[in-house]
């Protein structure tokens, strides 16, 4: 599981909050650090990105694959 996420090349800095494996299913929760920027390709401008994400994975043909991805945006993410 850890190797899978290290192999992915994201343009954002995902902070891993939890990785939970339940048999043949895994749930990974992440957030972006407050103030992480994201490139907007349409006009090349940058904006603040405050995503919190959930990835649900299952092994398919021997490799972990993302079967569901969801996110929300909240400027207070990652704060206690």
ABEGO torsion letter per residue (X at the ends): XAAAAAABBBABBBBBABBBBBEABBBBBBBBBBGBBBBBAAAGBBBBBABBBBBBBBBBGGBBBBABBBBBBBAABGBX
